[in-house]
Amino acid sequence: MAGTIRVGIGGWTFEPWRGVFYPEGLAQKRELEFASRHVTAIEINATYYSSQKPESFAKWAAQAPAGFVFALKASRFCTSRRLLAQSGDSIGRFLGQGLVELGDKLGPILWQFMATKRFDSDDFAAFLDLLPATVGGLPLRHCVEARHASFADPAFVALCRKYGVAICLSESAAWPLIADPIADFVYARLMKGRDDIETGYEAAELDAWANRLRAYARGESPRDFALAEPDQPATGTDRDVFAFFISAGKIRAPAAAMALIEKLGPAPPRTP
């Protein structure tokens, strides 16, 4: 057995997808319904820019099929602060806006930090201490995406391990790639897609990602990624895995997600 691997895209409203991913003539109000039946997760980005209404979360949950999961990008007002230790009120407002209406479709929450934000161990620990384990009776999974090179530090990895918070695996030439699987799930954002490739990524690249995600789901670490904590043994504990095609090559992001889902197929048996 292995953890569940979910693959998806960022958002579902993107005009260039109409006629490419979405069929010609599909009503815009049905785009989430369509997208959620072709990928297995979606990262909601609207929550980063503004608050949403409880009825919006409830509507999104109703439009998606059973087993589907929404990841949420946390409000920028929580993470774009000089002192993260002062984010408590903003975190409370974000978590209290009605996201519990997603019910069992509520997936991880991504806390994204600006590329200018440097690693400060004490302040970052204070921020992680503000992240609750539950909201409205629902368990929460937290993931942080740090974009400054100073976060490529074993001390940062150890701190997130202490709090059980995942570190986003950001596949981008611009950000540090920290591949350590330190929580009970893995969250990857794949940002090297190309619109001139029909599936966004070359077949060999998708094969490589399929192998990496399978390894993570089995509780292992991909052999082709260096770890900040190389001496940490594999736990062998199954992990859920979330991978989203984001940003670059966005027109082809749905095709990339569907191609990767097809390559993953049924989970292979655990390696002895």
ABEGO torsion letter per residue (X at the ends): XBBBBBBBBBEABBAAABGAABBBGBBAAAAAAAAAAABABBBBAAAAABBBBAAAAAAAAAABBBGBBBBBBBBAAAABBABAAAAAAAAAAAAAAGAAAAEAABBBBBBBBBAABBBBAAAAAAAAAABBABBGGBBBBBBBBBABAAABBAAAAAAAAAAGBBBBBBBBAABBBBABBABABBBBBBAABBAABAAGBBAAAAAAAAAAAAAAAAGBBBAABBBABAABBBAGBBBBBBBBBBEBGAAAAAAAAAAAAAAAEBBBBBBX
